[in-house]
Amino acid sequence: MADPAWKQFERRLSKMRLEGQRTGILGGEDIRSKYFSGEAKLWKRVPKSIFRTYDQAKRNCPAGKIPFACIKEKGRWDKNALVILSLEHFDILARAYEERKERQ
């Protein structure tokens, strides 16, 4: 029997350039790498407002820059806001972060 879609998604994420490991049912983080810890969720539907917000960030983003959207609930601290960016751009930023950490 084939793995469920959510497990396949976790595996694909863990094999990105982050060179992470899928921890699976061991509890805690879904994906572990040297510098990152992640949760992977495969939803049936992502709220359209999230995509609209990110699409607006992409449309307004000048060439050569990385678009992101930042969302938070009213009444929560700004530091608890969530940053949304594409997996492609996260990979670019993660790689740069890892290279910087390795040089230190």
Disulfide bonds with the S-S distance in Angstrom:
none
